[in-house]
Amino acid sequence: MPIRRQPDPIPNSPNFGIINNGHMTGPAQAAPFSQNASQTNNITNEAVDKARESIDDLRRCLEELRDQYPEVDGALRDLDMIAPRLDEPDQDPGTLRYMLQNLVERCGGIPGVLTAAQLVQSTVTALLPGS
């Protein structure tokens, strides 16, 4: 019995191809055949709180090492620029991603804080719209 090929679906709405089976809290990936796909992130207070906690934890670690490594002051400045942006993470996500990457690179030269910096990067990136 020959296998019959199914035709590609025909888009019939702006978000055709995005399947949401519940409460979305992260970026959506539209199907390759979709058109005009858009998404609104529903960022929970819990996600913002986790990001703030990770920043506070990293700040405490860095302040303990302040006089031991020259990179600490730069990393603390990075945190000072990142923290206020948590209220509106979709305002300039590209710049925020750049700041997070810069923070992780700086912390890579400070023993014992790279994992904490990566946690900050992870929790803050989770708040950003997909690109």
HELIX and SHEET records of a PDB file:
HELIX    1   1 ASN A   45  GLU A   64  1                                  20    
HELIX    2   2 GLU A   71  ILE A   82  1                                  12    
HELIX    3   3 ALA A   83  ASP A   87  5                                   5    
HELIX    4   4 PRO A   93  CYS A  107  1                                  15    
HELIX    5   5 LEU A  114  THR A  125  1                                  12    
END                                                                             
